[in-house]
């Protein structure tokens, strides 16, 4: 009897989640609970100027900080930046 009740509740939950509108928060909960949620891919490598790739997340972060973000040089500051 207990297994039948669990199965019936599980089937009801599946039916409710699949028939609910797309903006229903229970849809996402159902996907997480059943392992059907799409995994978010994290970019951990970049192609460097010399056409090689960074090896891991740590190297990617270091490369980004050294090459993509602007250098903070106080000699290049305008009057507004010097006040800050």
N, C-alpha and C positions, 0 to 999 in steps of 0.2 A: 504494500500500500504506500509506504514511504517513497519508494523509487518511482512509482506511478505519479505521485504528487509532485515530486521534483521534476520529472519529465514534462508534466503538464504545465508547470510554472515556467520552465525553460522555453517550451514551445510558445507559450503566451508572450513571453518577453521577446523572443525573436520576431514573432508576428507583429507585436506592437512597434518594435524598433524599425522594422522594414516598411510598415505601412504609414509611419509618421512622416510629416513633412520634412524636407531636407534641412530646414533650419532648427529642427528639434535637437536639443543638446543630448538627448538619450542616444541618438545615432552614433555620436563619437564615443560615448561610454561603451556602447555595444561593440564597436570596432576595437577598442582597447582591450576589453574583456575577452574577446574571441581571438585576439592576435591578428586581426585583419586590417589594422591601421597601417597606412603607408609610412615607412620610415623616412625621416627627413635626412637627406644626404648633406653632409658637411664637407665643404671644399677644404681639403687639408694640404693641397699642393698647388703651386703656381709655376708657370713657365717664366723663367728669368730672362733677362736681356740677352744672355749668351746662349739661349735656346735650351738650356738644361732645366730640369724640374727640381723644385724643392723636395726634400726627402720626407719630411714629416710636418706636423702642425707647428712644432717649435721653430723649425727653420723657416716655415712660411710666415709666421708672425714676425720673426727677426727681419726677414727680407722685406716684408711690408713696411715695417717701421723705418728701415734704413733707405728704402728706395721709392716708396709710393707716397708716404706722408711728407708734407713739406718740412724743411728744416726750420727750426725756430732760432733764427739768428737776430739778436737785438740790433746789430748794425744795419739791418735792412728795414727796421720798423719805421713807420711814418709817425707823425706827431700824435695821432690818436692812439696808436699802439704803445707809444712811449709813455702816455699817461696811464695806461692800464697797468 
